[in-house]
Amino acid sequence: MANQKPLQKKKRPPKKKFQMGKKAQEKKETPIKLIGQVTKIRQTDPATVIEWPRSITHIHTYGKLSPFFEGLRKGELLDTHCPNERCPENRLWIPPRAHCPDCHTEMVWKTLPNPVIGRIYTFTEVVYAGTGVELSTPYWQVDVEIPGLATIPKSYLLYGKPYIGMRVKAEFRTKNPTNTVLDYYWVPYEGSL
Amino acid sequence: MITFKEGNLRIPKWNRRVFVVAGGTTAYRKYFPEYKLEELVMLAFKNLLEDNDLKMDPLEVKGLINYAAYGEFADHFQDQLLCEAKVHDYLGLDPLYNMGIKTGGATGGSAVLNAAMAVASGYANVALAAGWERMDEVDTRTGNFYISTAACKDFETRLGRIYSSYYAPMANRFAWAFNVSEITRAKIAVKNHLYAYYSPYSQQPGKYTVEDVLNSPMSAYPLRFLECCAMSVGAAAVLICDEETAFKLTDRPCELFICGGTHTLRVADRRHMEVPLLPHETPDMYKDLYSKEGARYPGFESFLASRFAAWLVYRMAGIQNPLEDLDLVELHDAFTISDLQTYGDIGLRPYGQEQDYIESGDAYYINPNTGKPGKCPSNLSGGLIGTMHAVGATGIFQCAECLWQLQQKYDKFHGDPKIWKKWGKEKPADWQSLQIPEKSRQALWVSHAGVGSHVTVGILRKSW
């Protein structure tokens, strides 16, 4: 603060009469150009219907859950749990949460040791999917019970035919990761626990 | 929340009684280029003001309104933020206040709840609840993607990109846990497509067989296309009043009770809890049902939000036993499985025995087993599978259908050939009335979002 210069009153330049610059003058003489595309008419009967194409990118943060997605890239499944000993819920969460919904304490991270073995709780075969689907249809979407978890996370079965109670092992897409939840999936597991 | 404290379980109580007096709707279509959205809402509003035998001139009725609650599911679909402002201006209701309500598939029910709150609190004597959806600006697959953004975008949307794939795992678990044949689900589809056949507003009417349903293309196993709701364009409205105004406007008002419940957006995050018991249930009923390894309540089989809304509204309205006390239900049959699951949630059957509501014939207009009227028929409007799911309108449309049934106006609003003509259709030669009997007193409707994230349960009671 000691080095700060005392505030000086700025001298205002004398007021100039506004004059349109040369470029602006030229622009005024040139009509405004349409830089968009001509809108396509789709139909005129029973009413005029136009098309309005667009392409957008959303910028989306994983926020405090970023470690989960970093874990997937390393081939690890991370969960969170509430460290508050007085909280009634001390089980693990996948999808993880940054805060405990019961006592609002900040959760802590834990890595599930590989191999992560779970059981299929339920499943479906996705045959008809919406625009932008990233897995080739048909594919098996599975909800997997993992020991110690309060939750039953949704994922997909890479191959095989699922049934309720089927044992499965988590695997990871560490090469060319999508940086999304699609970076882990399940495969049939027949080994010993 | 799994454990409750006293305040959480307070039974809602209006500060003054609330009534529904009139309803309005458009027809519903997959593609509706004839009208802009606000024009469709105007048609539903005019239907409400002009065709409900109100005892005042339509513009005089409009002159009583001083609040509006508007339901719209998704800005994605309308591609217009503040649609409420455009619609409100178009209806000529400025500068009266309006609020936009957005609770997914339960938007319509929530708009009715919001309008009822305005009347009950004294903010308004007469409130309009109107809702709409325009789902035809994008192709069907893009529409399905938009809807799937009502699943968790980080952990679920990418795994399905279609909402049937979030219900289908429930269908598989439900069938496994409670030993339910897919024929039961198919019967629900047959019933609701058939009832839609008698409605001039319906988008997906049809006389199908169980085999037709099971042979229709698969969306997500085990849900076939004929088991899935319509993707619609259309609008609906109801008029909600205090008691004095209600009787000024009509000799046939219905008293309104409505409550809501919520649960996680991700089914994954549902933790086991004790079943909140409805007035006619006892703890013994469920002592063995959830003792099986891996069994959870509500798990993938049931909806806590629906159960909680019913738990509240039955106490609010004094319903002792839904099957005995209700004369009609309009359920949110977005998929056959969600319809089936809801029978347990609202106590038409105990959990685990939901299928019996269909198999017994209780759910039908005419019980196919006895040839006599069903005990508590369901979705005589044709529901979401047969008639419409213009999402923001749906819970309002269901309310209007319940009102017209209790007012003995099913034929007036469904049987008049002029209405069929108005919507470019011809009344079928084999049209039949689905009017519930004159002695009917109470109807219930369920408005349901997500995989059970928001649910309202409303009850209309005949008050004359």
Chai-1 contact restraints between the chains, C-beta under 6 A:
chainA,res_idxA,chainB,res_idxB,connection_type,confidence,min_distance_angstrom,max_distance_angstrom,comment,restraint_id
A,P46,B,E34,contact,1.0,0.0,6.0,A-B,restraint_1
A,A47,B,P33,contact,1.0,0.0,6.0,A-B,restraint_2
A,A47,B,E34,contact,1.0,0.0,6.0,A-B,restraint_3
A,V49,B,P33,contact,1.0,0.0,6.0,A-B,restraint_4
A,P95,B,F155,contact,1.0,0.0,6.0,A-B,restraint_5
A,T122,B,P169,contact,1.0,0.0,6.0,A-B,restraint_6
A,T122,B,N172,contact,1.0,0.0,6.0,A-B,restraint_7
A,T122,B,R173,contact,1.0,0.0,6.0,A-B,restraint_8
A,T122,B,F300,contact,1.0,0.0,6.0,A-B,restraint_9
A,F123,B,P169,contact,1.0,0.0,6.0,A-B,restraint_10
A,T124,B,S165,contact,1.0,0.0,6.0,A-B,restraint_11
A,T124,B,A168,contact,1.0,0.0,6.0,A-B,restraint_12
A,T124,B,P169,contact,1.0,0.0,6.0,A-B,restraint_13
A,T124,B,A220,contact,1.0,0.0,6.0,A-B,restraint_14
A,T124,B,Y221,contact,1.0,0.0,6.0,A-B,restraint_15
A,E125,B,Y221,contact,1.0,0.0,6.0,A-B,restraint_16
A,V126,B,G160,contact,1.0,0.0,6.0,A-B,restraint_17
A,V126,B,S165,contact,1.0,0.0,6.0,A-B,restraint_18
A,V126,B,A220,contact,1.0,0.0,6.0,A-B,restraint_19
A,V127,B,M218,contact,1.0,0.0,6.0,A-B,restraint_20
A,Y128,B,S219,contact,1.0,0.0,6.0,A-B,restraint_21
A,A129,B,R161,contact,1.0,0.0,6.0,A-B,restraint_22
A,A129,B,I162,contact,1.0,0.0,6.0,A-B,restraint_23
A,G130,B,R141,contact,1.0,0.0,6.0,A-B,restraint_24
A,G130,B,N144,contact,1.0,0.0,6.0,A-B,restraint_25
A,G130,B,F145,contact,1.0,0.0,6.0,A-B,restraint_26
A,G130,B,S148,contact,1.0,0.0,6.0,A-B,restraint_27
A,G130,B,R161,contact,1.0,0.0,6.0,A-B,restraint_28
A,G130,B,I162,contact,1.0,0.0,6.0,A-B,restraint_29
A,T131,B,R141,contact,1.0,0.0,6.0,A-B,restraint_30
A,T131,B,T142,contact,1.0,0.0,6.0,A-B,restraint_31
A,T131,B,F145,contact,1.0,0.0,6.0,A-B,restraint_32
A,G132,B,F145,contact,1.0,0.0,6.0,A-B,restraint_33
A,V133,B,R161,contact,1.0,0.0,6.0,A-B,restraint_34
A,Q141,B,L159,contact,1.0,0.0,6.0,A-B,restraint_35
A,Q141,B,S165,contact,1.0,0.0,6.0,A-B,restraint_36
A,D143,B,P169,contact,1.0,0.0,6.0,A-B,restraint_37
A,A150,B,R271,contact,1.0,0.0,6.0,A-B,restraint_38
A,T151,B,A268,contact,1.0,0.0,6.0,A-B,restraint_39
A,T151,B,D269,contact,1.0,0.0,6.0,A-B,restraint_40
A,I152,B,A268,contact,1.0,0.0,6.0,A-B,restraint_41
A,P153,B,A268,contact,1.0,0.0,6.0,A-B,restraint_42
A,K154,B,E156,contact,1.0,0.0,6.0,A-B,restraint_43
A,K154,B,L159,contact,1.0,0.0,6.0,A-B,restraint_44
A,K154,B,A268,contact,1.0,0.0,6.0,A-B,restraint_45
A,I164,B,W176,contact,1.0,0.0,6.0,A-B,restraint_46
A,T180,B,R158,contact,1.0,0.0,6.0,A-B,restraint_47
A,V181,B,F155,contact,1.0,0.0,6.0,A-B,restraint_48
A,V181,B,R158,contact,1.0,0.0,6.0,A-B,restraint_49
A,L182,B,R158,contact,1.0,0.0,6.0,A-B,restraint_50
